[in-house]
Amino acid sequence: MVNILSKLEYNFYTFLGVFIKWIKNFEEFLKYYCYILAFEDSKSIYIRTTIAVILARRGKYEKAIKRYDKLIKEDPYYIRSWLGKSNSLLMLGKYDEALASINRALAINKDVIMLLALKANIFSIMMDADKELECAEYILSIDPDSKEGLKYKYRALQDLGEKDLAFKVCKELLDKHPKDDEVWYDLGNFELRNDNLRKALDCAEKAVDINNDVYNRSFCAYLLYENECYEESLYIIMFNLREWDISLYKRMYSYYLTGLCLNKLNRLDEASEYYNLGLKVEIDTFVQGLEIACYYMRARIFEELDNVEESIKNYEIVLNLNPDCNKAKDRMANLKSKT
């Protein structure tokens, strides 16, 4: 292919692409990476994989998968393509296809920890703690200090009801990776499950100190609410809502939690306004799990607004999507018993 751009122009577009990535404008970043791809003689597989990654991050999973398939056909040993395809299938809720994709990649190299960790994550989502634990143990046989191996071992043990062993593994994880925010987040979840709200909040605040992202802040805001620190919780939620790339579910959840805090502060009219803002958020249909979470959140908001009929309708949608959602079953049964 004839290289139409001069070297100077090419360097300019390369720099511009990296700069726009830095400011998190992924649509523009994608456009300028396409410019680079169009005029680069080498047709770098890294750049084309990066374009697929960005498509996936923008929720365009089907388009990303098509790109990954082309890249895999071209170079089946490039693990980044397999990892991206498998993760995109996971985000579409196609768990069996995602596992099949991972297993094909592991047939090429059975000791890739990133692939094994993704496999453990899928088993975790599918609530198959035994297989999740099996994956975690294999990761730890490769690397005894692996954060991913210890993390999924801890989560699997917790789901299997082995609380003492789970706590032991979680402490080991913390000792080996004390500056990892995910570790503190997991420890906070452990304390929350055991009703240790103050300890859970301490862990969440530590996670935020290490990595001040929207996920850690949301967890911290929820725990502040549970600890009756409503003003502090509101401050964090308002900060989250200013994030340009906050997910649809997180936005809906933030409005809901704002309403709860305002209710506790006896600011009832404002609470009602935020509940209604939550109802206006578009349902995230890209990912089955998030779609269920969004409808569940809508049902909870309608409960707060004393609209029993609409709340029951949304719980029914949740149960159509996932008949095993016990939380929705219990809340809907409770509502029906009061009517």
Rosetta blueprint (number, residue, H / E / L):
1 M L
2 V L
3 N L
4 I L
5 L L
6 S L
7 K H
8 L H
9 E H
10 Y H
11 N H
12 F H
13 Y H
14 T H
15 F H
16 L H
17 G H
18 V H
19 F H
20 I H
21 K H
22 W H
23 I L
24 K L
25 N L
26 F H
27 E H
28 E H
29 F H
30 L H
31 K H
32 Y H
33 Y H
34 C H
35 Y H
36 I H
37 L H
38 A H
39 F H
40 E L
41 D L
42 S L
43 K L
44 S L
45 I H
46 Y H
47 I H
48 R H
49 T H
50 T H
51 I H
52 A H
53 V H
54 I H
55 L H
56 A H
57 R H
58 R L
59 G L
60 K L
61 Y H
62 E H
63 K H
64 A H
65 I H
66 K H
67 R H
68 Y H
69 D H
70 K H
71 L H
72 I H
73 K H
74 E H
75 D L
76 P L
77 Y L
78 Y L
79 I H
80 R H
81 S H
82 W H
83 L H
84 G H
85 K H
86 S H
87 N H
88 S H
89 L H
90 L H
91 M H
92 L L
93 G L
94 K L
95 Y H
96 D H
97 E H
98 A H
99 L H
100 A H
101 S H
102 I H
103 N H
104 R H
105 A H
106 L H
107 A H
108 I H
109 N L
110 K L
111 D L
112 V L
113 I H
114 M H
115 L H
116 L H
117 A H
118 L H
119 K H
120 A H
121 N H
122 I H
123 F H
124 S H
125 I H
126 M L
127 M L
128 D L
129 A H
130 D H
131 K H
132 E H
133 L H
134 E H
135 C H
136 A H
137 E H
138 Y H
139 I H
140 L H
141 S H
142 I H
143 D L
144 P L
145 D L
146 S L
147 K H
148 E H
149 G H
150 L H
151 K H
152 Y H
153 K H
154 Y H
155 R H
156 A H
157 L H
158 Q H
159 D H
160 L L
161 G L
162 E L
163 K H
164 D H
165 L H
166 A H
167 F H
168 K H
169 V H
170 C H
171 K H
172 E H
173 L H
174 L H
175 D H
176 K H
177 H L
178 P L
179 K L
180 D L
181 D H
182 E H
183 V H
184 W H
185 Y H
186 D H
187 L H
188 G H
189 N H
190 F H
191 E H
192 L H
193 R H
194 N L
195 D L
196 N L
197 L H
198 R H
199 K H
200 A H
201 L H
202 D H
203 C H
204 A H
205 E H
206 K H
207 A H
208 V H
209 D H
210 I H
211 N L
212 N L
213 D L
214 V H
215 Y H
216 N H
217 R H
218 S H
219 F H
220 C H
221 A H
222 Y H
223 L H
224 L H
225 Y H
226 E H
227 N L
228 E L
229 C L
230 Y H
231 E H
232 E H
233 S H
234 L H
235 Y H
236 I H
237 I H
238 M H
239 F H
240 N H
241 L H
242 R L
243 E L
244 W L
245 D L
246 I L
247 S L
248 L H
249 Y H
250 K H
251 R H
252 M H
253 Y H
254 S H
255 Y H
256 Y H
257 L H
258 T H
259 G H
260 L H
261 C H
262 L H
263 N H
264 K H
265 L L
266 N L
267 R L
268 L H
269 D H
270 E H
271 A H
272 S H
273 E H
274 Y H
275 Y H
276 N H
277 L H
278 G H
279 L H
280 K H
281 V L
282 E L
283 I L
284 D L
285 T L
286 F L
287 V L
288 Q H
289 G H
290 L H
291 E H
292 I H
293 A H
294 C H
295 Y H
296 Y H
297 M H
298 R H
299 A H
300 R H
301 I H
302 F H
303 E H
304 E H
305 L L
306 D L
307 N L
308 V H
309 E H
310 E H
311 S H
312 I H
313 K H
314 N H
315 Y H
316 E H
317 I H
318 V H
319 L H
320 N H
321 L H
322 N L
323 P L
324 D L
325 C L
326 N H
327 K H
328 A H
329 K H
330 D H
331 R H
332 M H
333 A H
334 N H
335 L H
336 K H
337 S H
338 K H
339 T L
